[in-house]
Amino acid sequence: MDIKSQMRSVIQWENPKEYQLFYKFTENGDELKNASKLIVQPGQGCVFTYEGKVEGVFEEEGLYDLQTANKPFITMMKKFMNFFESEHKTGIWFYRKADMLNVRWGTRIPITYNDPVYAFPVNLRAYGNYSLKITKPANFLKNVLAGQKDYFVDELQEVFLSRITQPISNYLANAKFSYAEIDSNMEHIASEAKEKTISIFEDLGFALTDFRIEGSSFDEATNERIHEISDVQADVKAANIAGVDFTELQKLKAMRDAAKNEGMAGASMGMFAGMEMGKTMNGEVSREPAGQTDIRSKLKELKELFEDDLISEEEFLAKKQQLLDQM
C-alpha cells in the first residue's frame, strides 16, 4: 500500500455508477481507523454497521467530523472504527437517496386470467417503467441487499416483478375487463397494482414513486381466438346488412368460395339472388312502404357489402340504381 493511500482520512462515495443503489466502502482497516471525516454528497445517505448490526444512518448530506464531533452516534462510530480488525466487523454503506427514475420492466411469463365476456383464458404480457426511492435504508440493507458490496437497480427486478405481477393478475380476474378493454384501462390497472403493493415495498425498504404500464400483448393462442371472434362478428354484421340470417350467409359464402375454386362464372349474381331469396324466406318484402325505408342507410349498407367483396360491382350498381329509383 502506498503512502498516499495510508494518509487518506476522508470516507466518501466516489464516482457513483448509473443505476447504482448501494455501495460498500471497502478500504483497509488502517484507513478506517485514521479516517477523520465522512462526506455524504447530495442525494446520498450512509448506513453504519458493526458486527452485522445497523448502528446508525446518516440521512442528511454534509461533512461529518469524526474526530471532534460530540454527537453520540459519531463518537460511537469512531470508537468502533478504532477497534477495526477485519472488514467483517465494521461496514460503511452508501446508498442512493434520490429517486431512481424510469426503470424499465416487462413480464417474463404471461399474466393469465379468464376473459369475462368470451369465457376463454387470456395470456397477457405487459411492459412499462417505474421509479423508486429508498425510504428505509436499514430495511433495504437487511431484506434486499443482504451483504452485497454493490447493488444495482437491475438486481431489484426479480423482487419487483414477483411482487407486482400477482396483484395485477388478481385485479384483472375481478375487474371484468374483456381483452378489448385492456389498453383503455392501463392507467387504472397500474394505479390499482401500485396501491396494493405499497405496504409490501415499504417493508422491504423502498417505495414506488411512479408505476406505469405502457403497453400489452397477447400470446399466439389468445390472438387466434380473438381473430376468430372478430371474423364471426364481421359475418354477423354482414348478414344483418344483407337481410339474411347468419346461417344463410355462411351457405352463400360457401357457394361463392366453391364457385371461385371451380372457376364458375356468374357466382356473384347467384349469391346476390340468394340474398334476395333469404329476404323472402325471412318474411321481408323487396320494397318497404314509402316513409319507412331509409334509402340513405340502405345505400351505405350496400356499399359495405361491395367493399367486403360479398357482391360484385355489377350487382352493386344494379341494386344502387334500384334504390335510387325509389327516392
C-alpha positions as CSV (number, residue, x, y, z in Angstrom):
1,M,0.0,0.0,0.0
2,D,1.4,3.4,-1.0
3,I,1.9,6.4,1.4
4,K,-0.8,8.4,-0.3
5,S,-3.4,5.8,0.5
6,Q,-2.2,5.5,4.1
7,M,-2.7,9.2,4.7
8,R,-6.2,9.2,3.3
9,S,-8.6,10.5,6.1
10,V,-11.9,11.0,4.2
11,I,-14.6,8.4,3.7
12,Q,-16.9,9.2,0.8
13,W,-18.7,7.6,-2.2
14,E,-16.6,8.5,-5.2
15,N,-17.9,8.2,-8.7
16,P,-21.3,6.5,-8.2
17,K,-22.3,4.5,-11.2
18,E,-25.5,4.9,-13.1
19,Y,-28.4,2.9,-11.6
20,Q,-26.3,2.0,-8.5
21,L,-28.4,1.9,-5.3
22,F,-25.8,0.8,-2.7
23,Y,-22.1,0.9,-2.4
24,K,-19.9,-0.5,0.5
25,F,-16.8,1.4,1.4
26,T,-14.2,-1.4,1.4
27,E,-10.9,0.3,2.1
28,N,-8.5,-1.4,4.6
29,G,-8.7,-1.2,8.3
30,D,-5.9,1.4,8.8
31,E,-7.7,3.9,6.6
32,L,-10.9,3.4,8.6
33,K,-9.0,3.9,11.9
34,N,-7.3,7.0,10.7
35,A,-10.4,8.5,9.0
36,S,-11.3,11.9,10.4
37,K,-14.2,12.9,8.1
38,L,-17.2,11.4,6.4
39,I,-18.7,13.2,3.4
40,V,-22.2,12.4,2.3
41,Q,-23.0,14.0,-1.0
42,P,-26.4,15.5,-2.1
43,G,-28.8,12.7,-3.0
44,Q,-26.9,10.2,-0.8
45,G,-27.2,8.6,2.6
46,C,-24.9,6.4,4.6
47,V,-25.5,3.3,6.9
48,F,-23.0,2.3,9.5
49,T,-22.9,-1.3,10.7
50,Y,-20.9,-3.1,13.4
51,E,-20.7,-6.9,13.8
52,G,-23.6,-7.4,11.4
53,K,-26.0,-4.9,13.1
54,V,-27.1,-1.5,11.9
55,E,-25.8,1.1,14.4
56,G,-26.9,4.2,12.7
57,V,-27.9,6.0,9.5
58,F,-26.7,9.4,8.1
59,E,-29.8,10.7,6.2
60,E,-28.6,14.2,5.7
61,E,-25.8,15.2,3.2
62,G,-22.9,17.1,4.6
63,L,-19.4,16.9,6.1
64,Y,-19.2,15.0,9.4
65,D,-16.1,15.4,11.5
66,L,-15.4,12.1,13.1
67,Q,-12.6,13.5,15.4
68,T,-14.2,16.5,17.1
69,A,-18.0,16.0,16.7
70,N,-19.7,15.5,20.0
71,K,-22.8,13.8,18.7
72,P,-23.2,10.4,20.5
73,F,-23.6,8.4,17.3
74,I,-20.5,9.8,15.6
75,T,-18.5,9.2,18.8
76,M,-19.7,5.6,18.9
77,M,-18.9,5.2,15.2
78,K,-15.3,6.4,15.7
79,K,-14.9,4.1,18.7
80,F,-16.0,1.1,16.7
81,M,-13.7,2.0,13.8
82,N,-10.7,2.3,16.1
83,F,-11.2,-1.3,17.1
84,F,-11.5,-2.4,13.5
85,E,-9.7,-5.6,12.8
86,S,-11.4,-7.0,9.7
87,E,-14.0,-6.0,7.1
88,H,-16.5,-8.3,8.8
89,K,-16.8,-6.2,11.9
90,T,-17.4,-2.6,10.6
91,G,-19.3,-1.7,7.5
92,I,-19.9,1.7,5.9
93,W,-22.6,1.6,3.2
94,F,-23.5,4.5,1.0
95,Y,-26.9,4.4,-0.7
96,R,-28.7,6.5,-3.3
97,K,-31.3,8.6,-1.5
98,A,-32.5,10.4,-4.7
99,D,-35.3,8.9,-6.8
100,M,-34.3,6.3,-9.5
101,L,-36.4,7.3,-12.4
102,N,-37.9,5.5,-15.4
103,V,-36.6,2.0,-14.7
104,R,-37.8,-0.4,-17.5
105,W,-39.8,-3.5,-16.7
106,G,-41.6,-6.3,-18.5
107,T,-43.3,-9.5,-17.5
108,R,-41.2,-12.6,-18.2
109,I,-44.2,-15.0,-18.0
110,P,-47.7,-14.2,-19.1
111,I,-50.4,-12.9,-16.7
112,T,-53.3,-15.4,-17.0
113,Y,-56.9,-14.7,-16.3
114,N,-60.3,-15.7,-17.8
115,D,-62.0,-13.2,-20.2
116,P,-65.3,-12.4,-18.6
117,V,-67.2,-11.7,-21.8
118,Y,-66.0,-14.6,-24.0
119,A,-65.1,-17.1,-21.3
120,F,-61.7,-18.2,-22.5
121,P,-58.3,-17.9,-20.8
122,V,-56.2,-14.9,-21.7
123,N,-52.5,-14.8,-21.5
124,L,-51.3,-11.2,-21.3
125,R,-47.8,-9.7,-21.2
126,A,-47.2,-6.2,-20.1
127,Y,-44.3,-3.7,-20.1
128,G,-43.7,-0.2,-18.8
129,N,-41.5,1.8,-16.4
130,Y,-41.4,2.6,-12.7
131,S,-39.5,5.0,-10.4
132,L,-38.3,4.1,-6.9
133,K,-36.8,5.6,-3.8
134,I,-35.0,4.0,-0.9
135,T,-37.1,5.2,2.1
136,K,-35.8,2.8,4.8
137,P,-32.2,2.1,4.1
138,A,-31.7,-0.2,7.1
139,N,-34.6,-2.4,6.0
140,F,-33.3,-2.4,2.4
141,L,-29.9,-3.4,3.7
142,K,-31.3,-6.4,5.6
143,N,-34.1,-7.5,3.3
144,V,-32.7,-6.9,-0.2
145,L,-29.0,-6.1,-0.2
146,A,-28.1,-9.0,2.1
147,G,-24.4,-8.2,2.4
148,Q,-23.5,-7.4,-1.2
149,K,-20.8,-4.8,-1.7
150,D,-22.6,-3.2,-4.7
151,Y,-26.2,-3.2,-5.7
152,F,-27.8,-2.0,-8.9
153,V,-31.4,-1.4,-9.8
154,D,-31.5,-4.2,-12.3
155,E,-30.8,-6.7,-9.5
156,L,-34.1,-5.4,-8.0
157,Q,-36.1,-6.5,-11.0
158,E,-36.8,-10.0,-9.7
159,V,-38.0,-8.6,-6.3
160,F,-40.2,-6.0,-8.1
161,L,-41.8,-8.4,-10.7
162,S,-42.5,-11.1,-8.1
163,R,-44.4,-8.6,-6.0
164,I,-46.2,-6.6,-8.7
165,T,-47.4,-9.4,-11.1
166,Q,-49.7,-11.2,-8.6
167,P,-51.7,-8.0,-7.7
168,I,-52.2,-7.3,-11.5
169,S,-53.4,-10.9,-12.0
170,N,-55.8,-10.7,-9.1
171,Y,-57.1,-7.3,-10.2
172,L,-57.8,-8.4,-13.8
173,A,-59.5,-11.6,-12.5
174,N,-62.0,-9.4,-10.7
175,A,-62.2,-6.3,-12.8
176,K,-64.3,-7.9,-15.6
177,F,-62.2,-6.3,-18.4
178,S,-62.5,-8.1,-21.7
179,Y,-59.4,-8.4,-23.9
180,A,-60.6,-5.4,-26.0
181,E,-60.8,-3.2,-22.9
182,I,-57.2,-3.8,-21.5
183,D,-55.5,-0.9,-23.4
184,S,-58.1,1.7,-22.5
185,N,-57.8,0.8,-18.8
186,M,-53.9,0.6,-18.5
187,E,-53.7,3.6,-16.2
188,H,-56.3,2.3,-13.9
189,I,-54.8,-1.2,-13.7
190,A,-51.3,0.4,-12.9
191,S,-52.8,2.5,-10.2
192,E,-54.6,-0.4,-8.6
193,A,-51.4,-2.6,-8.7
194,K,-49.3,0.2,-7.2
195,E,-51.8,0.7,-4.4
196,K,-52.0,-3.0,-3.5
197,T,-48.1,-3.3,-3.2
198,I,-47.3,-0.1,-1.3
199,S,-47.0,-1.8,2.1
200,I,-45.0,-4.7,0.6
201,F,-42.4,-2.5,-0.9
202,E,-42.2,-0.2,2.2
203,D,-41.5,-3.2,4.4
204,L,-38.6,-4.1,2.1
205,G,-37.2,-0.5,2.4
206,F,-38.2,1.3,-0.7
207,A,-41.2,3.0,-2.3
208,L,-42.6,3.1,-5.8
209,T,-42.8,6.8,-6.6
210,D,-44.3,6.0,-10.0
211,F,-45.5,2.9,-11.8
212,R,-46.7,2.8,-15.4
213,I,-48.0,0.2,-17.8
214,E,-47.1,1.4,-21.3
215,G,-48.4,-1.5,-23.4
216,S,-49.5,-5.1,-23.6
217,S,-49.6,-8.0,-25.9
218,F,-51.4,-11.4,-26.0
219,D,-49.9,-14.8,-26.7
220,E,-50.4,-16.5,-30.1
221,A,-53.3,-18.8,-28.8
222,T,-55.2,-15.8,-27.4
223,N,-54.7,-13.8,-30.7
224,E,-56.1,-16.7,-32.7
225,R,-59.2,-16.8,-30.5
226,I,-59.6,-13.0,-30.9
227,H,-59.3,-13.2,-34.7
228,E,-61.9,-16.0,-34.8
229,I,-64.3,-13.9,-32.8
230,S,-63.7,-10.9,-34.9
231,D,-64.4,-12.8,-38.1
232,V,-67.7,-14.1,-36.7
233,Q,-68.7,-10.7,-35.6
234,A,-67.9,-9.3,-39.1
235,D,-70.0,-12.1,-40.7
236,V,-73.0,-11.4,-38.3
237,K,-72.8,-7.7,-39.3
238,A,-72.7,-8.6,-43.0
239,A,-75.7,-10.9,-42.6
240,N,-77.7,-8.1,-40.9
241,I,-76.9,-5.7,-43.7
242,A,-77.8,-8.2,-46.3
243,G,-81.1,-9.1,-44.6
244,V,-80.4,-12.8,-44.1
245,D,-79.7,-14.8,-41.0
246,F,-76.1,-15.9,-40.2
247,T,-76.6,-19.5,-41.2
248,E,-77.9,-18.5,-44.7
249,L,-74.9,-16.1,-45.1
250,Q,-72.5,-18.9,-44.3
251,K,-74.1,-21.0,-47.0
252,L,-73.9,-18.2,-49.5
253,K,-70.2,-17.6,-48.7
254,A,-69.5,-21.3,-49.2
255,M,-71.3,-21.2,-52.6
256,R,-69.1,-18.2,-53.6
257,D,-65.9,-19.8,-52.5
258,A,-66.8,-23.0,-54.3
259,A,-67.6,-21.1,-57.4
260,K,-64.2,-19.3,-57.2
261,N,-62.4,-22.6,-56.7
262,E,-64.1,-24.2,-59.7
263,G,-63.8,-21.2,-62.0
264,M,-67.6,-20.9,-62.4
265,A,-69.0,-17.7,-64.0
266,G,-71.8,-15.8,-62.6
267,A,-71.3,-16.9,-59.0
268,S,-71.7,-13.4,-57.6
269,M,-75.0,-12.9,-59.4
270,G,-76.2,-16.2,-57.9
271,M,-75.0,-15.1,-54.4
272,F,-77.0,-11.8,-54.7
273,A,-80.0,-13.8,-55.9
274,G,-79.6,-16.0,-52.9
275,M,-79.6,-12.9,-50.6
276,E,-82.8,-11.8,-52.1
277,M,-84.2,-15.2,-51.6
278,G,-83.1,-15.1,-48.0
279,K,-85.1,-11.9,-47.5
280,T,-88.2,-13.6,-48.8
281,M,-87.5,-16.6,-46.5
282,N,-87.4,-14.2,-43.6
283,G,-90.7,-12.7,-44.5
284,E,-89.3,-9.5,-45.9
285,V,-90.5,-7.7,-49.0
286,S,-88.3,-6.2,-51.6
287,R,-89.7,-2.8,-51.0
288,E,-91.0,-1.2,-47.8
289,P,-93.8,1.3,-47.8
290,A,-92.8,4.9,-48.5
291,G,-91.8,6.8,-45.5
292,Q,-90.5,3.7,-43.7
293,T,-87.5,3.0,-45.8
294,D,-84.2,4.8,-45.1
295,I,-82.8,4.9,-48.6
296,R,-79.6,6.6,-47.5
297,S,-79.0,3.9,-44.9
298,K,-79.6,1.1,-47.4
299,L,-77.1,2.7,-49.8
300,K,-74.4,2.7,-47.1
301,E,-75.1,-0.9,-46.2
302,L,-75.0,-1.8,-49.9
303,K,-71.6,-0.1,-50.2
304,E,-70.3,-2.1,-47.2
305,L,-71.3,-5.3,-48.9
306,F,-69.5,-4.3,-52.0
307,E,-66.3,-3.2,-50.1
308,D,-66.4,-6.6,-48.2
309,D,-66.4,-8.4,-51.6
310,L,-69.7,-10.0,-50.8
311,I,-71.4,-8.7,-54.0
312,S,-69.9,-7.9,-57.4
313,E,-69.6,-4.4,-58.9
314,E,-72.4,-5.3,-61.4
315,E,-74.7,-6.3,-58.5
316,F,-73.7,-3.2,-56.6
317,L,-74.5,-0.8,-59.4
318,A,-77.8,-2.6,-60.3
319,K,-79.0,-2.5,-56.7
320,K,-77.8,1.0,-56.2
321,Q,-79.9,2.2,-59.1
322,Q,-82.9,0.3,-57.8
323,L,-82.7,2.1,-54.5
324,L,-82.2,5.4,-56.2
325,D,-85.3,4.9,-58.3
326,Q,-87.3,4.6,-55.1
327,M,-86.3,8.0,-53.9
